């Protein structure tokens, strides 16, 4: 009996270790938390709506560090009054709808389904103009780093504003730790961003200029909140292994537009089966998803929300600030 008891105890210990290894955990060991909330403000094309071209989001740490993600086409350049102070700019992709090849002249121009983005920013970009004007930092790895350095310099900034950050590493900006995670997507710079001779030669063979891999991000704020920014990703094992198990993401902001990224069904699978966060915000759904701030039935966003199991889904309504505590609970604005 004594031998059987020892064997059973050993099995129990091994099982407990296996369960612990499979459970979500932060890469930083015991979660450090402080008071305060993280403020998240979508910067879309139309006040109070979630519209077709909406990409940009502004994050503010409890200590005041402000991070702009994917300025795209709905931030009206560096003088957009919604921006204020910007400490860090993050870019997931050099595709025009993320880096900003053209932008709105002002909020509410055009319709939610077809915003008026008639201010040309290429061959530079909205992202580079904001980095230069705001004297902000940006982090990128691979070829994207040097591409951004050249654009920021051309916009009147310094190449030193762009620091390297590759998969597996982290940077600290004010109160926020920033990490890059893999994305399953392409990342070619179109002819509009290239000098004429290079663009002409590439066009002959139907090519774009490769600018390194896309970026997804993990943001760990000073109140303990861990946020995952998916970028233009499809379903990926990284969403389980890296995003959930290693970083322990609690709030997922996930692209769900289909064709170019995961669609509603794929994004919902990533949330329910792989990432398993405490809250989720749909992103990049490429549609007029709301009217009067209310979700429109039959939209991709509505489909996505209907497929999410027992996890709060918060709509990113432009200009409406949501506040999250360290456990990803929305305490205001949702």
Secondary structure as UniProt FT lines:
FT   HELIX           2..22
FT   TURN            27..28
FT   STRAND          38..42
FT   TURN            47..48
FT   TURN            52..53
FT   STRAND          57..60
FT   TURN            62..63
FT   STRAND          66..69
FT   TURN            72..74
FT   TURN            78..79
FT   TURN            81..83
FT   STRAND          88..90
FT   HELIX           96..99
FT   STRAND          102..103
FT   TURN            107..108
FT   STRAND          119..120
FT   TURN            122..123
FT   HELIX           126..134
FT   STRAND          137..140
FT   HELIX           142..154
FT   TURN            155..156
FT   HELIX           159..161
FT   STRAND          162..164
FT   TURN            167..168
FT   STRAND          170..173
FT   TURN            174..175
FT   STRAND          176..181
FT   STRAND          188..189
FT   HELIX           191..193
FT   HELIX           196..204
FT   TURN            205..206
FT   STRAND          209..210
FT   STRAND          216..220
FT   TURN            222..223
FT   STRAND          226..229
FT   HELIX           239..246
FT   STRAND          251..255
FT   HELIX           264..269
FT   HELIX           270..275
FT   STRAND          279..283
FT   STRAND          290..291
FT   TURN            292..293
FT   STRAND          294..295
FT   TURN            297..298
FT   HELIX           300..307
FT   STRAND          312..313
FT   TURN            318..319
FT   STRAND          321..324
FT   TURN            326..327
FT   STRAND          330..332
//
